[in-house]
Amino acid sequence: MSRRLDWQREGGDWPNRAFSRFVEAGGLRWHVQVAGHGPPLLLLHGTGAATHSWRDLLPLLAREYTVIAPDLPGHGFTAAPTTRTGFTLPGMAALTAELLRVLDLHPTLIAGHSAGAAIASRMVLDRHASPAGVVSLNGALLPLPGMPVPLFLAVGRLMVATPLLPRLVARRAADGRMVQKLMESTGSVIDPAGVALYQRLVSNPAHVRDVLSMMAHWDLRALQRDLPRLTVPLVLVATGNDRTVPPAESGRVSRLVPGARLVELPGLGHLAHEERPEAFAALIGEAARESVAPASQLSVGG
């Protein structure tokens, strides 16, 4: 059994460590960061990431909000689900809701990056949360066109069933070249400190194993069917240089969800919130105000 990232060993210089706490919820030991004062705002990172993804954005939002940012199940310093169901989209949504219940925090707004946007939407659709709005940052909300979903899931499960694969991936990540190529594939340019944090994650076999497990159980067909029932305001942020989730995908979602608002930003990649945290802090703050005052106009500064 591969060991998980250890807070004492690998978390000593973790971004925003002063806001970190460990919480038992849903049968898991969670790493979650809670910072600031004001209306609660939940941040959900994407597949393979952790709270470090919000390292520059979280302090900016904490000036006006109580920001809640967990490592998702099986990611970073949060324990992995004990059942296969916990790795599914509905399972992740239910587990995250249980964390919020234990924290006794009820978000006014949920902002999710990539797969985090799918979890946010599922939480609302399954009535695990009732925010005033949802912000999707390059959200992975729909099956990609032309992707044979059953085959994708079967391949993913075969990869999980190969015990040596996580160790091989982690070993390759240790020299940094694979991680650098992974970063380039997102279309984003982030600082060396940010790249090093991703390398720390991908170099851990347990993290890799659980990310693969999540991917092996991730089926977006039900979410695609249910999205038209999403009744809270949805802001879709799509960036022009995103090579992971093509910006046209957010356009597809905007046509599915009544009243969804599409914001397009040129020149940024999939990790745009790490490239320009000030712009995204302004955008999320304005989306929060928009959700309680729909007649106002949403704009992006910076």
LUMVO-380734 format. One record per residue: z, y, x of N, C-alpha, C, CB in turn. Coordinates in steps of 0.02 Angstrom, whole numbers, plus 50000, padded with zeros to 5 digits. Glycine has a CB too. Layout:
ZYXZYXZYXZYX
...
// end
This chain:
500004994050043500005000050000500005006250044500625000149952
499505010650035499465016750075500005021650053498765019950068
500295025050101500815029850084500505036350060501275031150145
500845039550013500625046049988500795051450039500945047649920
500505057250028500705063050068501455064150060500315069350047
501785065450115502515066350115502665073850121502845062450173
503085076350076503225083450073503545085950138503685085050014
503975081850167504315083950229503825083950288504905079250244
503365079150289502895078850346502295083350336502665071650356
501955082550278501325086150269501395092550228500815081750235
501985093850199502065099650156502425105550187502415097750095
502575105050252502975110350283502665117150282503115108450353
501995117450286501655123950285501205124550223501225124750349
501375120850171500955120850110500935127750079501205115650059
500345130150059500305136850030500775137849970499585138350008
501105143549968501565145349913502125140249905501175145849847
502345137349961502865132249961503505134849927503015130050032
503645141249932504265143949904504285143049828504325151349921
503705142149796503685141349723503655134049702503075145049695
503675129449751503605122349735504255119349710503365118549797
504165114549665504725110549642504465103649624505085113849581
504915098749620504725091949601505075090249535504915086849657
504675087849488504905086749419504715079749397504605092149372
505175076349364505035069849334504785070949262505665065249336
504185068549248503905069349181503375063949170503595076449171
503385060849111502885055849095502895049849141502215058949097
503475048449170503525042749216503275044249285503165037049188
503095050449300502835052349366503295057649398502125055049359
503285057649464503605063049502503055068049520503975060349566
503115073949489502595079149497502795084249550502475082749431
502285086549586502345092649625502025098249584502015092049697
502415103449570502165108949530502425115449559502375108249456
502015120549556502215127249578502285131749517501715130149630
502845135149512502965139849457503155146449488503525137149409
502775151749472502885158149504502785163849454502405159049563
503155169249465503045175349426503435175649361502325176149412
503305181049325503635182249260503115185149212504245187149268
503185183249150502715185649099502455179849058502135189549131
501915180849020501645175448979501445169449023501025177948939
501605163349002501435157449043500675156449047501755151249014
500455154749108499745153649122499695147149163499425159749160
499325142349137499265135749171498615135549210499295129949119
498655133549274498075132649317497995125249332498145136749382
497405122549319497255115449331496685114849381497085111849264
496825111949439496325111349491495825105749474496655109949559
495315105049516494805100049505494925093549541494145102849525
494465088849533494515082249564494555082849640493925077949544
495045079449669495095079149742495465084949773494435078849771
495655089849734496005095749760496745095149747495715102349729
497105100749752497825100949739497995108349730498245097649798
498645109949729498845116849717498605121649771499605117249712
498425119049829498175123449882497555127249860498025119449946
497195124449810496585127649786496705134549758496255123249733
497335135749735497525142249706497905146549756497945141149643
497885144949821498335147949869498325155649869498175145449938
497735158549861497685165949860497695168749790497065168149896
497485164749742497445167149673498125167249639496965162849632
498525162149652499175161549618499625167749628499545155349643
499715170249689500155176149697499895182249660500235177849770
499235182949654498955188649618499105188149543498185189149629
499015182249515499155181349444499895181749429498885174649421
500315179749477501045179749466501325186849458501395176349524
500935191949473501165198849462501245200349387500675203749494
500865196749345500875198149273501055192049230500215200749251
501025186049260501115179949220501615175249253500435176449211
501885170749212502235164949240501705159649252502815162349191
501525158649314500975154149332501255147149344500595156749394
500955142249311501135135249320500535131649351501345131849251
500625128849410500075125549444500305118849471499795129949502
500135113349438500335106649462499795103549506500475102049403
500015098949549499555094049577499435088949521499835090649643
498815087649504498675082749451498905075749471497915082749435
499005071349424499225064549440498765061249492499235060249377
499085058349544498715055049597498425059749648498175051149568
498545066249642498275071249687498845074549727497865076549648
498695076349788499185079949827499845076349832499295086849798
500375079749809501055077049814501315074349748501515082449840
500875073649698501085070749634500925063249634500725074249575
501385059349606501295052149604500695050149561501925048749577
500435044349573499865041749535500105038749469499475036649576
499695038849417499855035349355499965027949367499295036449303
500385025049328500535017849336500085013449295501265016549317
499665016349252499195012549212498505015549218499415012449137
497995011649202497315014149204497215019949156496815008649189
497555019549099497485024849049497665031649078497935023348988
498145031849123498355038149152497825041549194498945037049194
497315037749215496775040649254496205043249210496505035549303
496215041749146495685044049101495795051449084495665039749037
495285054449056495345061449035495885062448982494675064049008
495895058448927496435059248879497125057848910496325054548819
497155052948956497785051248988498035056949031497705045049030
497595059949070497785065749112498025071549069497195067949157
497675072649013497865078148968498565076948939497355078848911
498705070748919499355069048890499915069648943499345062048860
499775067349004500285067849057500435075149074500045064149120
499915079249077500025086349092500425089649037499345089949101
500285087748975500675090448919501415088448925500385088048853
501545082348948502225080148956502585084149011502245072548974
502235085849063502525090249115502715096949085502025091249173
502275099849045502435106349014503035105748967501825108948974
503085100048932503655099048888504305099048927503575092448848
504315095548984504915095249025505085102049054504825090049082
504565105749074504675112449100504865117449046504045114949137
504735115648982504845119948925504445126448932505605121548917
503815125648951503355131248958502735129848916503165132549033
502515134848879501955134048832501435139348849502205134648757
500905137348884500435142348910500065146348857499935138948953
500035152848871499625157348830498895156348845499835164648842
498745154748908498055153748930498055147848979497765160148964
497525143748976497425138449024496775139749061497425131348990
496805139949127496205140649168496115134349209496245146949215
495535131249203495405125049239494775125549280495345119249190
494815122849341494235122649385493915115749382494425124449457
493265115449372492895109149373493195104149324492885106249445
493445098349348493745093549303494365096249269493915087149340
494695101049300495285104249269495105107649203495585109249316
494485110149198494265113149135494195107949080493595116849145
493985101849099493945096449050494635094449025493585090349081
495125094249071495805092549051496075097949004496265091849113
495955104249021496185109748978495895109148907495985116549008
495245107748903494915107148838495195101248799494165106548846
495295095548834495565089648801496275090848776495555083648850
496675094548814497355096048792497345099848726497715100148845
496875104548720496835108448658496575104148601496385114648667
496045100348614495745096248562496225090948536495115092948588
496645088248581497125083048562497785085948539497235078248619
497815092548532498405096048508499015095148552498565093848437
498885094348617499435094148665499655101248685499225090248727
499215106048673499355113048691498995117548642499135114648764
499275123448632498955128248585498925135148618499345128548518
498545135648673498485142248705498055146948663498175141448775
498085153248681497665158148647496945157948673497945165148655
496845154548730496165154148757496145149348816495925160948778
495525147448834495395143148892494855146348935495175135948868
494965146149001494465148649048494225142649089494755154249094
493575141649089493265136249128492935139249189492735132349085
493175137449249492895139849312492435134349339493455141649364
491775135349332491295130249352491505123449323491245129849430
491635123449259491905117549225491425111549223492095119349156
491705105749239491335099349232491515096549165491505094249291
491175098749113491355097249044490885092349010491375103549004
490295091249039489795086949007489535081849057489225091148979
489325075949032488975071249077488345074749105488775064649040
488235073949169487645077149199487005074149171487665076549276
486495078149157485875075549129485575070249175485365081249118
485335064849145485015059649184485495054749216484595062649235
486155055949210486645051449240486805045749192487295055349258
486635039549210486795033949167487555032549169486405027549188
487915035049119488645035049122488945028149130488915038149059
488745023049092489045016449102488955013849173488755011449053
488365015049202488235012849271488685016649319487495013749289
488745023249309489175027349352489895024849350489155034749329
490145023249291490825020749285490905013949319491045020349212
490395009749311490435003149341490445003649417489834998849318
490025007949445490015008949517490685011749541489435013649538
490955016549503491595019449522492145014149523491785024949473
492145009749475492665004549472492574999449528492655001149404
491944998249547491814993749603492084996849668491064992349610
492005003449675492255006849735493015006449738492025014249735
493345007249680494075006849678494304999849696494335008849609
493904994949676494094988049688493984985949761493704983449643
493724990449802493614989049873494184992049912492924991749897
494694988249929495314991049958495204994950023495794985549971
494704992950062494614996250127494275003050121494204991850173
493945004450064493555010550059493975016850069493215010849992
494555017650035494955023650046495145024650119495575023450003
495295019250153495485019750224494895021950267495765013050250
494305019350250493705021250287493545028650277493105016950266
493595030950215493465038050200493965042450237493505039450124
494605040550233495125044450266495025044650342495815041650250
494815039050370494705038850443494135043350463494565031650465
493595043250424493025047650439493215055050431492435046050393
493665056450383493855063450372494265066250430494255064050307
494565061850469495025064050521494685068450574495345058150555
494035067250587493705071250639493425077850613493145067250671
493465078850548493285085450519492555086250499493455090750566
492105082350528491395083550513491215081650441490965079550561
491505076250417491365074350348491625079550299491685067550333
492215082250313492495087350268492085093650270493235088850287
491835095450329491415101350334490785100450293491245102850408
490485094550296489885093150255490055093350181489585086350274
490655090750164490875090950094490935098150070491545087250087
491215102450111491285109450093490595112750084491685113250146
490145111150130489465113950125489125111750061489045111950187
489265105650039488945103049979489165106649915489085095649972
489715110449919489945114249860489575120849851490685115549865
489245123149905488925129649903489395135349917488605130749837
490025133849932490525139049947490645139550022491185137549910
490855145350042491085146450111491805148850107490625151750149
492265144450129492975146250128493235146550199493385141250085
493825149550208494085150550275494305143950307494665155450274
494365143850374494555137750409495225134850385494595139050484
495695139150366496335136650341496245132650277496835142450330
495805134950235495665131350173495325124750186495235135550128
494855124650233494515118450250495015113450278493955119650302
495485115850320495985111350350496435108250296496425115250400
496575111850243496985109050189496605103550152497195114550140
495965104550140495565099250110495545093150156494855101650094
495485094350221495475088850269496135084950267495345091450339
496685088450259497335085150255497355080450195497905090350250
497075082550139497065078350080496605072250089496835082350019
495995073550112495495068250116495665063350172494805071250127
496085065350219496295060850272496855056050251496525064850332
497095056850189497625052550164497325047050119498155056750125
497365040750139497045035350100497295034850028497165028750134
497945036150016498205035749948497885041049904498965036349948
497815047049930497495052449892496775050549876497505059149933
496405047949926495715045849916495675040349863495395043549982
496115035349869496125029749822496215032249750496685024849839
496685036849741496835039049672496305043749645497515042449670
495975047549689495405051649667494835047049644495165056349724
494705041849683494195037049662494375033649596494095031649717
495015032249587495245029249524495115033949465495985027349527
495255040349475495115045249423494365045449406495355052349444
493955045649458493235045949447492985039649412492855046749514
493285033849428493075027549398493245027049324493405021849435
493705031149301493915030849230493735037249192494675029649226
493315041449222493155047949193492525047449151493065053349249
492585048149087492025047649041492025053848997492065041048998
491505057949004491485064348969491095064048903491175069549014
490885058148883490475057848822490885059748760490185050748812
491505057748756491915059548698492055067048697492585055648699
492155069948757492275077148759491645080948736492465079348831
491065078648757490445081748735490395081648659489835078148767
490585076048629490565075448556491055080148522490705068148535
491645081048554492195084748522492195092248536492845081948544
491835094448587491865101548606491695106348549491395102748663
491235104748504491095109448449491705110748405490535106748406
492225106448410492835107548371493345111948407493155100848354
493175114148467493635118448504493675125248470493415119248579
494255126948446494325132948404494615138948442494755131448345
494895137848502495165143548538494605146848578495745141348585
494665153348593494145156648633494045153248700494325164048644
493415152148718493245148848781492815153548822492875142148768
493035154948883492645158848931492385154048984493075164648964
491735153848992491415149449041491165153549100490825145549008
491435152249159491225155849219490775151149258491845158049262
490165153249271489675149349308489445153349368489075147149264
489435150349427489235153949488488565151349513489775153149543
488165156049535487465154649549487325149749605487125160849564
487795149149653487675144749710488075138249706487865148349775
488305136449646488695130349637488225124349643489055130349568
488345120249695487935114249705488265107949679487785113449779
488875108649652489235102949625489125102349550489985103549640
489245107749513489105108049441488595113549431489765109349399
487965111949421487455117149414487645122149361486775113949397
487525128649373487715133849325487415132849255487525140549351
486845129349252486535128149187486995123949142485865124649195
487455120149172487905116049132488365120349089488325111549178
488585125949115488995130449075488595133349018489285136149119
487945134449030487515136648975487465131448920486815138249002
487425125048939487415119748889488055119748848487335112848924
488625120748881489265120848845489295126848798489855121048894
489045132548821489075138548779488685137648714488805144548817
488185133348715487805132148654488145127048609487095129748670
488615123348636488975118348598489595121248563489195112648642
489925125948596490575128448573490475135148537491075129248632
490625135348473490545141648436490945147348468490755140748363
490615152948479490965158848505491115158748579491595159648469
490895153648615491025153348687490675159248722490785146648717
491005161848773490735167548810490565165248881491245173548812
489955166548902489715164448968489705170349015489005161248962
490025169549073490035174549126489705171549187490765177049142
489175174549211488805171849268488905176349329488055171149252
489085173249385489215176849447488745174349502489945176049469
488325178549530487855176249581488205175649650487265181049586
487895171649693488095171649763488725167849781488175178349785
489035164449734489645160649747489535153349731490235163449707
489925148949764489845141849754490365138849708489875138449820
490445132349712490895128649667491615130749675490825121249678
491805132649736492505134749749492555142349748492745131949817
492215145449701492165152749698492845156149695491755154849639
493335153049661493995156149655494355156349722494415152349603
494145152149769494425152349836494045157449879494405145449868
493425158749862493025163649899493215170749880492285162449886
493315172049816493465178849792494045178749743492835181949759
494645177549768495225176949723495375183349684495835174949762
495245189249714495395195449678494965196149616495285201549725
494315194549622493865194949565494075190149510493135193549586
494295184249529494485179349479495165180849447494495172349509
495605184149485496235186349456496085191549401496705189349510
495625196049416495445201149366495105197849305494985206349396
494675192949318494315189649264494795185749219493785185049292
495255181949249495725178049209496185182649170496135173349254
496425188049202496845192749167496495195849108497085198149214
495865197549117495485200549062495345195449007494825203449088
495245189149028495145183848978495775182948936494945177349011
496355183548969496985182948932497045188548880497585183148980
496855194548900496885200148852496355199248798496785206848889
495775196648817495235195448769495445190348715494605192948805
495835185448736496025180248689496485182748634496365174548726
496835188248648497265191048596496965197348565497955192548624
496405199648593496055205448565495305204148570496255212048603
495035199748528494335197548534493825203148530494185192648482
494015208848502493515214148495493365217648561493745219148444
493785216848612493675220148675493105216948712494315220048718
492855220148763492295217648801492535214848867491765223148814
492295208948885492485205748948492015207949002492485198048941
492295210049059491895211849117492205209149178491815219449122
491825208849231492075206149294492065211649346491645200049318
492625212949377492665217949429492615214749497493295221849423
492545218949547492545216549617491865214449640493025210749624
// end
